[in-house]
Amino acid sequence: MRLIGKVTGLGAGYLLGGPFGALVGVAMGHQLFDRPPRELFGVPISDREVKNSLFFVATFSMLGKLAQADGKVSEEEIASVEDLVRGHFKLSRQSAKFAFKTFDEAIVSNDSFESHAHSFYDQFADSPDVLVTMLEIMFLVAHADSVYDESEEILIKSAAAIFGLDDEYEHILHLFKYQPDNLEHCYDLLDCEVSDDTGVIRERYEHLLDEHDPEVLIENGVPKELTNLAEEKRNLIQLAYEQILRSREFPHEGEER
């Protein structure tokens, strides 16, 4: 992320002062949002870079708050975030350092998880696909140790409510619980019923593909490095849809009857 180089060079600590830092605070907020062309200490920043930085800092701030949900941060939770940063997102050394600093600062700050969620929603309310991506990243970390703690569940459900995605919560959970290894799971992955006609299932499938389109997510403010999870879920949705079509004796794309 090019912006990470800018902000770390100018003083990353200033970004970490409130709910995901002064980027959404009053002073920095005026610099970034009220005065085009936007600048950070005189360095020009594009609209996409602003969104990228907000999403990046919000991600690791909220993961820090999620990790301390039960009152302590375990070695397993730290390892899961390290795996996310280095293995899943494959962040550069500089970006990884900034991610860990944001994560650590969030753990010791007095800001609540909900304050971070509200601030994130305020910036991305017009992009429900971005809100879904944030929930999916939280689920990824929460399920890293194969145990979905009640404390984690409470916080992620609260984020879903703040994001206006209460109705999507169970389906997003299914994307982490199931694989398209049987027909029942395939319907769960598409959030459909066996009784739904094929047209309804196709509409749902196309909606989910759009919701997990990396190019659209990037355009809406998700850093490119953080879109590979959406690509993974998109592939899962594709496989589930193809299996449902086969079960109904419909050919999927690229296949003949």
Buried (B, 14 or more C-beta within 10 A) or exposed (E): BEBBEBBBEEEBEBBBBBBBBBBBBEEBBEBBBEEEEBEBEEEEBEEBBBBBBBBBBBBBBBBBBBBBBEEEBEEEBBEBBBBBBEEBBEBEEEBBBBBBBBBBBBBEBEBEBBBBBBBBBEBBEEBBBBBBBBBBBBBBBBBBEEEBBEBBBEBBBBBBEBBEBEEBBEBBBBBBBBEBEEBEBBBBBBBBEEEBEEEEBBEBBEEBBEBBBBEBBBEBBBBEBBBEBBEBBBEBBBBBBBBBBBEEEBEEEEEEE
